[in-house]
Amino acid sequence: MEKSLFQQARDLVTNLTNMGGNATEQDKQAAQNAIQAAYQDCTPEERTHLQQLEQQLEQNNQLK
């Protein structure tokens, strides 16, 4: 079964977080793009999680 956009976004953010300071700008942009795409096709519950992922991504970017 193919992963939903939400699952893909969640996995990308998780991978970025695990990379610590080694994530490239391209990695970060891919995660942001995945989150934005997932917003187009998500449940209200997933929307809440996507907002949390965005916050996590922003915090991760500030830790450099």
LOLORO-520012 format. One record per residue: x, y, z of N, C-alpha, C, O in turn; residue number from 1. Coordinates in steps of 0.02 Angstrom, whole numbers, plus 50000, padded with zeros to 5 digits. Layout:
<pts>
PT     npx     npy     npz    capx    capy    capz     cpx     cpy     cpz     opx     opy     opz     k
PT       X       Y       Z       X       Y       Z       X       Y       Z       X       Y       Z   NUM
...
</pts>
This chain:
<pts>
PT     npx     npy     npz    capx    capy    capz     cpx     cpy     cpz     opx     opy     opz     k
PT   50042   49940   50000   50000   50000   50000   50044   50063   50000   50094   50066   50036     1
PT   50025   50111   49961   50064   50172   49955   50053   50216   50017   49998   50219   50045     2
PT   50105   50249   50038   50101   50293   50096   50060   50355   50079   50063   50381   50023     3
PT   50021   50378   50127   49984   50440   50117   50033   50499   50119   50089   50492   50143     4
PT   50010   50556   50095   50052   50616   50097   50069   50633   50170   50124   50656   50184     5
PT   50021   50622   50214   50033   50635   50285   50090   50592   50311   50135   50616   50345     6
PT   50088   50527   50295   50140   50481   50319   50208   50500   50290   50259   50497   50324     7
PT   50208   50520   50226   50271   50539   50194   50300   50601   50229   50360   50604   50242     8
PT   50258   50650   50243   50281   50711   50277   50308   50694   50346   50361   50719   50366     9
PT   50272   50652   50383   50293   50633   50450   50361   50598   50447   50405   50612   50488    10
PT   50369   50553   50400   50433   50517   50393   50490   50563   50376   50545   50556   50402    11
PT   50478   50611   50332   50531   50658   50313   50553   50701   50372   50613   50711   50382    12
PT   50505   50725   50411   50523   50765   50470   50560   50723   50521   50608   50746   50552    13
PT   50538   50661   50530   50573   50615   50576   50644   50604   50554   50691   50605   50595    14
PT   50654   50593   50489   50721   50582   50463   50765   50644   50473   50823   50639   50492    15
PT   50736   50703   50461   50774   50765   50471   50795   50773   50543   50852   50791   50558    16
PT   50749   50759   50588   50764   50765   50659   50820   50717   50679   50864   50735   50718    17
PT   50818   50657   50651   50870   50608   50667   50938   50626   50637   50989   50603   50662    18
PT   50938   50667   50585   51000   50688   50554   51036   50741   50595   51095   50755   50585    19
PT   51000   50771   50642   51030   50824   50682   51050   50882   50638   51010   50906   50598    20
PT   51110   50905   50645   51134   50963   50607   51158   50945   50537   51183   50989   50501    21
PT   51150   50883   50517   51176   50861   50452   51126   50868   50395   51142   50851   50338    22
PT   51066   50892   50409   51016   50900   50357   51034   50958   50312   51057   51010   50335    23
PT   51024   50948   50247   51038   51002   50199   50976   51046   50191   50921   51028   50211    24
PT   50986   51104   50161   50929   51148   50146   50879   51112   50101   50818   51121   50107    25
PT   50906   51070   50056   50863   51032   50010   50819   50983   50049   50760   50974   50033    26
PT   50848   50950   50100   50810   50904   50143   50754   50942   50179   50697   50919   50181    27
PT   50771   51000   50206   50722   51039   50243   50666   51063   50197   50607   51062   50216    28
PT   50684   51083   50137   50633   51106   50089   50588   51049   50068   50528   51058   50060    29
PT   50616   50990   50059   50576   50931   50041   50526   50915   50096   50468   50899   50081    30
PT   50547   50920   50158   50502   50907   50214   50446   50959   50216   50388   50943   50226    31
PT   50464   51022   50206   50415   51076   50206   50365   51066   50148   50305   51075   50157    32
PT   50390   51048   50090   50347   51037   50032   50299   50979   50045   50240   50981   50026    33
PT   50324   50927   50077   50283   50869   50093   50227   50887   50141   50170   50865   50134    34
PT   50244   50929   50190   50193   50951   50238   50139   50991   50202   50080   50981   50213    35
PT   50160   51037   50159   50112   51079   50122   50067   51036   50078   50007   51048   50073    36
PT   50096   50986   50045   50057   50941   50003   50007   50902   50044   49950   50891   50022    37
PT   50027   50880   50103   49984   50839   50146   49924   50879   50170   49870   50851   50182    38
PT   49932   50945   50178   49876   50986   50199   49818   50983   50150   49760   50993   50169    39
PT   49832   50969   50087   49781   50968   50035   49734   50908   50042   49677   50909   50017    40
PT   49757   50857   50076   49719   50794   50078   49728   50761   50146   49760   50708   50151    41
PT   49701   50792   50199   49711   50763   50265   49647   50770   50307   49604   50811   50292    42
PT   49643   50730   50359   49588   50734   50405   49602   50790   50456   49659   50813   50461    43
PT   49551   50811   50493   49564   50862   50544   49617   50840   50595   49656   50881   50619    44
PT   49617   50776   50612   49667   50750   50659   49737   50755   50629   49785   50774   50662    45
PT   49742   50736   50565   49808   50740   50532   49831   50813   50526   49890   50827   50530    46
PT   49783   50859   50516   49801   50930   50511   49836   50953   50575   49885   50990   50572    47
PT   49810   50931   50631   49840   50949   50696   49911   50922   50699   49957   50956   50721    48
PT   49920   50860   50677   49987   50830   50677   50034   50866   50628   50093   50875   50643    49
PT   50007   50887   50572   50048   50924   50523   50073   50990   50553   50130   51010   50542    50
PT   50030   51023   50590   50050   51085   50622   50106   51072   50673   50152   51111   50679    51
PT   50101   51016   50708   50154   50997   50755   50219   50981   50719   50273   50998   50742    52
PT   50213   50949   50661   50272   50934   50621   50306   50998   50598   50367   51002   50598    53
PT   50266   51047   50578   50294   51111   50556   50332   51144   50614   50387   51171   50604    54
PT   50304   51142   50673   50338   51170   50731   50403   51133   50745   50454   51164   50761    55
PT   50400   51068   50740   50459   51026   50751   50513   51044   50700   50572   51049   50717    56
PT   50493   51054   50639   50540   51072   50585   50571   51140   50599   50632   51148   50591    57
PT   50531   51188   50620   50557   51255   50636   50606   51251   50694   50659   51283   50692    58
PT   50589   51214   50746   50634   51207   50804   50699   51174   50783   50753   51193   50805    59
PT   50694   51123   50741   50752   51087   50717   50798   51133   50678   50859   51129   50683    60
PT   50768   51177   50637   50807   51224   50597   50844   51275   50641   50896   51301   50622    61
PT   50816   51289   50698   50847   51339   50743   50903   51310   50785   50941   51347   50817    62
PT   50908   51244   50785   50958   51211   50827   51027   51209   50795   51075   51188   50827    63
PT   51033   51231   50734   51097   51227   50698   51153   51261   50736   51210   51263   50712    64
</pts>
